[in-house]
Amino acid sequence: MLDAYLVAMVRRAAPVGAPVVPGSTPVVGFGDPRRAEVATLGINPSRVEFVGNGSLLSGSARRLATLESLGADDLMMLSDAQVAEVVADCARYFGPGRNPYRRWFDPLDRLLAAGVGASFYDGSACHLDLVQWATDPVWGEIGDAAVRRALLADGLPHLRAQLQQENIRLVLLNGRTVLDQVRATGLATLTKTGTLPLAASTCSLYTGIGEGVRFLGWSTNLQSSRGVTGAFATELAAWLAGQAGDLETTTPTGPPVPLPDGAEPPLDSGGHLVRGVTVRGKAALAELLARWLAASHAATIGDVQGYGGTPWVRIELGELTAVLNADTKRVAVIDYLDRVRLRGSDLPWRVKANRRGRVNKVTYAGDGQLTPGWFCYLAEPLPGPREL
């Protein structure tokens, strides 16, 4: 069963008067944000995702679900199975046998690989938009400012829900237009932190945070700006690598902060747990997380102002030590505690390989099940997968 926020993203009407491509469907994402840890962010999907030579794409050329492919007339009347088909088509956009819009996505994919070690094509990255509707004309040619505002107002709540509830840890902003809209909508607070030379001009670089997720952005659109050379792309990738760090850092840093039995969780001024708080065993972790939920409204257990994965909570498990990283999301904590209530605090944990092949990623779900927003790792990798 799909989560309510996904159903709401699909089963909805476009804003009145918006030039949405006829027969198209809202784009939940390009790729699967419930699996990906990195997302690029744009304004809205291109009309070419749905239309070619004046008609809706069909057959092997089709990229995403359309009303025609669904056999439907009205998004508001889609069945649960049809909604699930829309979501599934988005999730497998970059999969084998599909027809992704490579001319637009591949420059970003090369930057992702060089800068943060992620890719659209292996599922570690996806693309999201402020507006989930493809329009004709394109965004820059929509002359009515009120229509643009209506589209943004319609799309922003859905994007916020995705950032809060899915697996995204890092959002990359490609170009001045999306930077300006992110700032204008209040999705994230961005700070200019430097520049890169670009032909006869410069490219401005930004960092920030919003919805408990880290943002990195640059003012030059890789696909359409003049002066984007291989040398520029290399410099931009190097800046990204330095800012993003390693999202899967697992080595505890700083002194442990023991938590006496029954003590209230130590919180900082933002409602995050104090870095280094240490518990012994799964039962103590469940108690800590439950107390944190009751005492705080923070989006993540730790402060994610710093970049890279930051070990935040230590869990001593006999001879092993696990860490929960700072950007572990509130929704993941809620889901974990729900499962603990059903199965007890000794809910089995499974250790599997992370996306770089190190066997240190800890999940509390069965094989094939996802735990979006739960970023837990062993401090030292194991020789092979096992249950804890």
N, C-alpha and C positions, 0 to 999 in steps of 0.2 A: 504494500500500500504506500502511495506517495505521501510525503509530508504535505500539510495543508498549504504551506507557502508556495510549494511547487504547483499545486493544483491552481492556486489563485493566480500565479504567473501566466498560466496557459488559458484557463477558462475565464476570459475577460474581454470586454469590448475596447476597441481603440478609442482614444479621445475624439470627441466630436470635431469634425473638420480637419483632422490630421490626414495628410496625404499618404496613408499606409498602403503598401503594395497590395492590390486586390488579390485575395486568395492566399495570402501569406499567413504565417502563424508567429506568435511571439517567440523570440529566440532566448531560451533559458540560458544558453551558453554555447560557445563553440568548444567542444570537449566537455569533460565531466568535472564540474567544480566540487563534487563530493569526494573526488579522488585527488585532484590536482592541489599542489601546495602553492603554486605561483599562478597569477592571472595577469594578463595584459588587459587594459581597459580602454575602450573607445567610446564614441558618442552613440552611434547606433549602427545596426547591421547594414551592409550594402544591399541595394536592390538586386545586384547580380547573384546574391545567394538564393534568390527565388525566380528570377526572370532572365530569359535569354531570347534574343531575336523577337522580342515583343510578346512572348507568351510564357506561362509558368513552366519551369523546368520539370521534366518528367523522366521516368525510366532511369537509366544509368546516369543521366546528367543531373538528376535531382539531388540537391544537397541537404535539404531539410524538409520536414513535413509541410504539406500544403493542404488546404481544404479539399482539393481534388484528390490527393493521395489518401486522405483520411475518409473520403466518401462522405464529407460533411458539408453543411451549408452555413453553420453559425458556430463560432468559437464558444459562445455562451452555452450551447447545447451539446457540447462534446461529452461522450461517455467517459467513464473512468479509464477504459481501455484506450480510447483515442487520446486522452490527455497523456497517458503513459507512453504512447507511441511518439508524441511530440517531444517529450523529455528524452526518450531513448535515442531519437534521431539526432538531437543536439549532442548527447553524450558521445555518440560514435562518429561524430563529424569527421574526425581525423583518422578513423579506423581503416583497416584493409578494405579495398574495394570501393571506397568512398571517393567523392569528387570535391575535395576542399579547394577553396579559392587561393591557390598557392602563390599567385603573384602578389597578393596582399600579405598572407601569413608567413611566407618563407623568410622574408627579411627579418621579421620579428623572431622567428624561430632560431635563426642563426645567432641573433643577439642573446636570446635566452640560453642557448647552449654555451656560448662563450662567457656570458656574464654571471649566470646563476646555476648552470649545470642542469637546466630543465628543458623540456621540449613538448610541443603540442602533440607530437607523433608517438611519444611513449606514455602519454597520459599524465605526466608530472606537471604540465602547464595547461591552461585553458585561456579562452578569451571571453570577457564579459563586456557589457555595454551599459551606459547610463540609461539609455532608452532601448527597450527590447524590440521595437518595431522597425522593420525596414521601410524606408520612405522613398517615394518618387514624386518630386525631385529629391536629390540628396540633401543632407542636412544644411550644407552651406548655401543652398539655393532656395530654402524655405523662407520666403520673404516676410511672412507674418510672424513677428516676434511673439505674439500671444500664442500661436500654435506651437512654437518651439518651447515656450514655458509650460504649456499644457503637457507636451510629451515628456519633458523632464520631470514634472510633478507626478505624472503617471508612473514613470519608470523607477524613480529613486527609491520608493519604499520597497520595491521588489529587490533591487540591488542591495539595499541595506540588510534585508533578510538573508540574502545569500552570504554576505560577508560575515554575518553573525552566526549562521548555522551550518555553513559548509566548511570545507577543509582548507580554504585559502589562507595563507599566512603572509604573502607578499604580493602587492599590486603594483604593476608598472604602468606608468602613464606616458603614452607616446604622442607628444606634440602639444603645441600651445593651446589648441582648441579644447582638448580634454582637460588639460591643466586648469584653464580658466573656469570651465564648468564645474570641476570638482571643488574648486575654491568657492565659487559663487553659490553652489548648492549646500555647502557646509559638510559635504561628505567626509572631508579630511582637512586637517590643518597642515598647510604646506609651507616650508621655509626654503628660500633660495640658499644654496650652500656652495655654489661655485659655477664655473663656466668651462666650456670646451671651445677651442677655436673651430670655426666652420667657414671655409672659403673666406669671404671678406667680412664675415660677421662672427657671431658667437652663439653657442647653444647654452642656455641656462639650465642648471641642474637643481632639482628640488628633492627634499625628503619630508616625510610627515607621517601622521598616524590618523586613523579614523576607524571607528567600529572595532577597536582592538586589533587592527591589522596595519602592518607597515606599508607605506607608500614610497615609491621612488619614481621620479619623473624627469623628463627632459623636454625642452621646448621645440625641438626639431622633429617634425614628422618624418620617420624613416622612409616612408613610401612616396612622399610627394614633395619634400623640400629639396631645393637645389643645394649642391655642395656636399651631399652625403656620399663620402668616399669610403673605400675599405679602411683607410687609415682612421677616419673619424669613427667608424663602427667599432674598430679595435679599441680606441680610447674610451668610447662610451661603455663598452663591455668591461674594460678594466675598472672604470669607476663603479659600475654596478657590482662587480665582484668585491671591491673593497668595502662597499656600503652594506651589501646583503650578508656577507660572511657565509658561514656554514649553518644552514637552517637546522642541521641535525647534530649540532654540538652536544656532547654528552658528558664531558668531564666536569664534575662539580667544582665550582670555584668559590673561594671565600670560606670562612669558618661555618660549620653547621650551627643551626639555632635549634637546640633541643626543645621539644614541646612537652611539658609535663602532662600527665594523664588528666583529662578533664579541663585543661586550661583553654581559655578563649584564644582563638587564632590571632597571632600578631599581624596587624594590618598597617600599611603605610597610609599616607594622606589620600591616596587615590582609591583606597579600598582593596588594594592588592595584598596578597600574602607577603610577608617580609622574606626577602631572598635568603635562601639557605635553611628555611624551616625544615626540620628533620623529624620523621616519624619512623616507628619500627613496626613493620608489617602492614598488611592490607587493611585490617580492621581499624588501625590507628589512622591510616590515610582516609578511609571513608568517613571517619568521625571528623577529621580536619576539614575535608571538603564540604561536608554537610554544614559545619559551623560557619565556614566561609560563605556559603550560599546564603545563609540566614543573616549574616552580618554585613554583607556587601552587595552592591549592584554593579560592580566592575565587570567589564566584558571578558576579561582574561584573568587568570590567577596571578600573573605577575605583570610588571611594568614592561611594555614592549617598545619603549622609546629607543633602546639600543637595538642594533641590527644583528642579524644572525640568530641562530637558536641559542637561547640562554637558559641553562639549567636553573631551576628555581626551587623546586621542592625535592628533597632527598627522601627516598624510601628504602630503608634497610631491610633486606630480605635474606637474613642469614648471611651466607658468604657472598651474596650479590648485593649490589646497590643499583637502584633505578632512580631516574630523575624525571620529573615532569617539567617541561620547558615553560618559560614565562608566557608564551602565547597560547597555551592550552585554553580553549574557549569555555565560556560558561555553559553553553549548550551541551558540550561534551561531558562536563562535570555532572550536569543534570541527568544525562543519559546513563552515565556510569552508576550514579547513585540509584537510579530507577532499577537497574539490573541487580545491584547489590540487595535492594529490598526484596527482589523476587528470589534470588538465589543465595543470599548470604554474603558476608564480607569476604569469604574465601573464594569468591568468584574466580574461576580459572583465568590466568593470564597466559598469553601465548607470545613467544619471542620468535620473530621472523626477520628476514633480510629487509633492510631499508632499500631505498632506490639506488643506493651505491653499492649494494651487495653485502654490507656489514650486517651480521645477524645480531641486531641489538634493538630492533623496534618492538615495543611492547604494546599489545592490543588486548582488550578484554572481551572481544567478540570471537565467534567461531570462524572457521575458514570461509573466506569469501565475503564475510560481512564487513561493512565499513563502520569506522568510528570517527566521523569527521570532527576535526578540531581537537582530537586527543593526541598530544605530542609527548609520548613517554618513551624513554630509551634506557637500556642498561648502560652503566658507566663503562663497562668493558664488554666487547662482543663475545658471543659464544661460538664454538666450532660449528654448530648446526642448530636448526629450529628445535624448540622444546617448550613444554608447558611449565609454568611456575605455580 
